[in-house]
Amino acid sequence: EAPDAGLRLDHVLTMTEEAAHRTLDIIEQSAPLAAATARGAAELAETLDERSHREIRHFLTEVRSNAEQVRRNLTEVMVAQGFHQSRNYTG
């Protein structure tokens, strides 16, 4: 039984490491989206003039796309972590 327990532990450790790497990858993908959104908001605030309607529409389209990607990334993190947790509880 001890070798079987060792295999299980190795499997859990491997899954934990993979989940941690994937989590960091997803965070690294999300950070530039958040930065671009903040940068765009700052630029838009500085350029409000007669072109504002076009720029605001473009910015909002970009925000919408970035927000959707962040949502997908965070969902993927939750799934990865949920898989890891369910594996720990079911052995």
Secondary structure, DSSP 8 states (H G I E B T S, - for coil): -HHHHHHHHHHHHHHHHHHHHHHHHHHHHHHHHHHHHHHHHHHHHHT-STTHHHHHHHHHHHHHHHHHHHHHHHHHHHHHHHHHHHHHHH-
